[in-house]
Amino acid sequence: MPNQPAPAPQQPDSSRRSARSRRAIYDAALALVGEVGYPRTTIEGIAARAGVGKQTIYRWWTSKADVLLEAFLDLSGQAAEAAGQEPYAIPDTGDVAADLKAVLRATVDELQDPRFETPSRALAAEGLVNEELGREFVAKLLEPSLQLYVERLRAAQAAGQVRPEVDPRIALELFVSPLAQRWLQHTAPISYEYTDTLVDYALHGLAPR
């Protein structure tokens, strides 16, 4: 019987390895910024924590801000998936109140998740004194999320559920901004009941009906 050629050695799955490295880098970046703050978080520190070379990080990102931005987007996507929602989308069931309440409840869960809360507070604090960082995170992370509320409120206007003259960009601040203030400044607890009430007040106003 002729000798059969030896099977070729299996090549390592580079895509799987890259995915593992990215996940380790995300986790390391979020953990570090929560532990030591944004100024003391470095590419070298992230690389050491993730168990990768810093050249790996520089191959994919140009700065620690870019790493953290992507890590936050990934974390938000995980939170949406866990809640059974599509990432970066507000549902449209035809009931704008129910849809807004559902999204804000998911936001409460995210804000109270230590994985998100600790690094997010560190970055929010740094953004107040580091204008460049603050602007970058608002433009790349916060504003796209706010635009989803704008789109959902415009759909509600088209359905006759919100007055046509209302500016959606201002209207969304009636329930998003109070939640952010409570969370950032610890002025009071945040809860589903609280965000449900914010939506009711925003949609129905304060005057007697």
ROFIFI-988105 format. One record per residue (C-alpha): x, z, y. Coordinates in steps of 0.02 Angstrom, whole numbers, plus 50000, padded with zeros to 5 digits. Layout:
XZY/...
This chain:
500005000050000/500794995050166/501235008650286/499935011050419/500555012350598/500515029750667/499065032550787/499535031750968/499655048951049/498145053251152/498425052151338/497905067251441/496255065151532/496875064351711/495125064451785/494685080451693/496325088251746/496005083251926/494255090651920/494955107151854/496285107351990/494995103952127/493895117952063/495365129952059/495845124952237/494055127352300/493945144552221/495655149652286/495315143952464/493645153052475/494355168752398/495875169252512/494955166452674/493775180552627/495205192252583/496475189052720/495515179052852/495715161252910/497335163153012/498295170652865/497625158152738/498915144652706/499075129052600/500515137652509/499425152752474/497985142052412/499155132352299/499925148152226/498205155952197/497555139952116/499085137552008/499495120252077/500895113052180/500585111852366/500935093152354/499345091952250/498355099152395/499185087852523/498785072852413/496925076252435/496795085152603/497745085452767/497405103452819/496735120152759/495185117052866/494815101252766/495045110952603/493845124552658/492555112252723/492495103252556/492475119852463/490965125452565/490055109152535/490375111152349/489785129252352/488185124252443/487885110752314/488085123352174/486845135152259/485565121152279/485785116052097/485545133952038/483935134752140/483315118652060/483465108552221/484345092452262/485925095952362/485765092152548/483915088352541/482345097052601/480865093952487/479335084952552/477825090752453/476645086752596/476555105052647/477855107652784/477625126552789/477915128352601/479405116752606/480255125852750/479935142752669/480695136752505/482275130452589/482475146152694/482245157152540/483655147452457/484675150152615/484375168952604/485015168652424/486565159152479/486915170652627/486795185852515/487915178552379/489615187152396/490485170852346/489775162852503/489535177652619/491305184652626/492245168452667/490835162252776/490895177652886/492785175952901/492635157952957/491185161553074/492215175053159/493735163653173/492655149653242/492195160553391/494005162053447/494675145753378/493665132553470/494395117853374/493965125553207/492245130653268/491855113053328/492475105253166/491415116253055/489875114053163/490085095153164/490505092952980/489545106952896/488175114253005/487525099253100/487195088352945/486145102652874/485175104353036/484815085753036/483915088052870/482705099752958/482495086853095/482035073652967/480785085052878/479955089853042/479835071553093/478975068052927/477775082252966/477435074453136/477035057853053/475835067052937/474975075653084/475595093053036/476675095353191/476235089953368/477015072953410/477785078853574/478785092853492/480675090453490/481185093653308/482965098353357/482315112453466/480925117253346/482095120353200/483005133453302/481435144153301/481765148753120/483595144253088/484375153253236/483525170353212/484055170353029/485855166353077/485865179953210/485225193353091/486485188452960/487985187053076/487655202653179/486835213753047/485405217253168/484175219253023/484015214552839/483635196652789/482335193352656/481065180752594/479705189952689/480715188352849/481025169652834/479225166452782/478675175452940/479885165153046/479085149252981/477335155653014/477775160853191/478655144353225/477235133553160/475775143753228/476485151753385/476145169053453/474565166153552/472875170753475/472195156653366/
